[in-house]
Amino acid sequence: MSQPGTLTTASAGAVATDQTNNRASSKQQLTFSPTRREEDHHVVTDEKLARTRQEIDNANCAMNDEISNLNEKLDERLKKQEHDYLKGYSLYVK
């Protein structure tokens, strides 16, 4: 007969098995489905990519508009400068 508080080999094995089963079941409860997490990750990534793509497109359009405006302003200034130069030259020649 064993004393209270001591385990026999048979009862120690049963306790170890119960602890192992408890650990396994708790790990199963904490383990997430990798495919579900991957799907969630792809959805979040796809949303971020779409948002980033839209921001890049908007910035690209704004930059193209600004470049267009700068080209028009430069063209106007060059035409004015050329006009003033030719006007001055014609006065000098006369």
C-alpha beads as a LAMMPS data file, in Angstrom:
LAMMPS data file: protein, C-alpha beads

94 atoms
93 bonds

1 atom types
1 bond types

-500.0 500.0 xlo xhi
-500.0 500.0 ylo yhi
-500.0 500.0 zlo zhi

Masses

1 110.0

Atoms # bond

1 1 1 0.000 0.000 0.000
2 1 1 1.309 3.448 -0.797
3 1 1 1.313 6.426 1.479
4 1 1 -0.856 9.435 0.763
5 1 1 0.916 11.932 -1.478
6 1 1 3.064 9.354 -3.253
7 1 1 2.395 7.988 -6.693
8 1 1 2.794 4.462 -7.811
9 1 1 4.279 3.752 -11.205
10 1 1 0.835 3.065 -12.684
11 1 1 -0.744 6.201 -11.244
12 1 1 2.302 8.329 -12.206
13 1 1 1.934 7.124 -15.792
14 1 1 -1.747 7.992 -15.788
15 1 1 -1.042 11.476 -14.410
16 1 1 1.705 12.018 -17.010
17 1 1 -0.644 10.876 -19.773
18 1 1 -3.389 13.210 -18.504
19 1 1 -0.944 16.138 -18.371
20 1 1 0.272 15.355 -21.898
21 1 1 -3.298 15.128 -23.180
22 1 1 -4.174 18.410 -21.460
23 1 1 -1.145 20.097 -23.044
24 1 1 -2.021 18.690 -26.455
25 1 1 -5.645 19.808 -26.209
26 1 1 -4.630 23.284 -25.028
27 1 1 -2.177 23.530 -27.936
28 1 1 -4.920 22.506 -30.331
29 1 1 -7.176 25.187 -28.911
30 1 1 -4.475 27.846 -29.339
31 1 1 -3.389 26.722 -32.804
32 1 1 -4.996 28.682 -35.621
33 1 1 -5.666 27.280 -39.022
34 1 1 -2.717 28.342 -41.197
35 1 1 -4.892 28.568 -44.295
36 1 1 -7.349 30.902 -42.551
37 1 1 -4.522 33.109 -41.285
38 1 1 -2.945 33.149 -44.729
39 1 1 -6.275 34.116 -46.290
40 1 1 -6.715 36.908 -43.736
41 1 1 -3.150 38.035 -44.388
42 1 1 -3.726 38.093 -48.142
43 1 1 -6.972 40.028 -47.734
44 1 1 -5.272 42.626 -45.548
45 1 1 -2.296 42.740 -47.881
46 1 1 -4.514 43.056 -50.956
47 1 1 -6.463 45.899 -49.317
48 1 1 -3.234 47.675 -48.387
49 1 1 -1.871 47.160 -51.886
50 1 1 -5.053 48.540 -53.437
51 1 1 -4.962 51.590 -51.149
52 1 1 -1.270 52.158 -51.809
53 1 1 -1.790 51.725 -55.544
54 1 1 -4.595 54.315 -55.463
55 1 1 -2.411 56.751 -53.496
56 1 1 0.425 56.279 -55.997
57 1 1 -1.943 56.824 -58.931
58 1 1 -3.325 59.996 -57.325
59 1 1 0.174 61.312 -56.630
60 1 1 1.228 60.451 -60.184
61 1 1 -1.745 62.360 -61.657
62 1 1 -1.042 65.377 -59.448
63 1 1 2.635 65.322 -60.421
64 1 1 1.795 65.061 -64.142
65 1 1 -0.614 68.012 -63.822
66 1 1 2.033 70.098 -62.073
67 1 1 4.657 69.225 -64.698
68 1 1 2.171 70.223 -67.414
69 1 1 1.545 73.555 -65.702
70 1 1 5.279 74.183 -65.333
71 1 1 5.831 73.387 -69.021
72 1 1 3.124 75.855 -70.030
73 1 1 4.567 78.579 -67.785
74 1 1 8.086 77.974 -69.119
75 1 1 6.834 78.087 -72.696
76 1 1 5.042 81.411 -72.064
77 1 1 8.158 82.940 -70.463
78 1 1 10.416 81.763 -73.288
79 1 1 8.034 83.199 -75.884
80 1 1 7.919 86.522 -74.003
81 1 1 11.711 86.571 -73.686
82 1 1 12.102 85.812 -77.408
83 1 1 9.590 88.534 -78.295
84 1 1 11.348 91.085 -76.097
85 1 1 14.741 90.125 -77.560
86 1 1 13.516 90.450 -81.152
87 1 1 11.828 93.747 -80.352
88 1 1 15.036 95.073 -78.791
89 1 1 17.120 93.793 -81.711
90 1 1 14.851 95.430 -84.286
91 1 1 15.174 98.759 -82.442
92 1 1 18.959 98.370 -82.344
93 1 1 19.167 97.633 -86.076
94 1 1 17.047 100.652 -87.060

Bonds

1 1 1 2
2 1 2 3
3 1 3 4
4 1 4 5
5 1 5 6
6 1 6 7
7 1 7 8
8 1 8 9
9 1 9 10
10 1 10 11
11 1 11 12
12 1 12 13
13 1 13 14
14 1 14 15
15 1 15 16
16 1 16 17
17 1 17 18
18 1 18 19
19 1 19 20
20 1 20 21
21 1 21 22
22 1 22 23
23 1 23 24
24 1 24 25
25 1 25 26
26 1 26 27
27 1 27 28
28 1 28 29
29 1 29 30
30 1 30 31
31 1 31 32
32 1 32 33
33 1 33 34
34 1 34 35
35 1 35 36
36 1 36 37
37 1 37 38
38 1 38 39
39 1 39 40
40 1 40 41
41 1 41 42
42 1 42 43
43 1 43 44
44 1 44 45
45 1 45 46
46 1 46 47
47 1 47 48
48 1 48 49
49 1 49 50
50 1 50 51
51 1 51 52
52 1 52 53
53 1 53 54
54 1 54 55
55 1 55 56
56 1 56 57
57 1 57 58
58 1 58 59
59 1 59 60
60 1 60 61
61 1 61 62
62 1 62 63
63 1 63 64
64 1 64 65
65 1 65 66
66 1 66 67
67 1 67 68
68 1 68 69
69 1 69 70
70 1 70 71
71 1 71 72
72 1 72 73
73 1 73 74
74 1 74 75
75 1 75 76
76 1 76 77
77 1 77 78
78 1 78 79
79 1 79 80
80 1 80 81
81 1 81 82
82 1 82 83
83 1 83 84
84 1 84 85
85 1 85 86
86 1 86 87
87 1 87 88
88 1 88 89
89 1 89 90
90 1 90 91
91 1 91 92
92 1 92 93
93 1 93 94
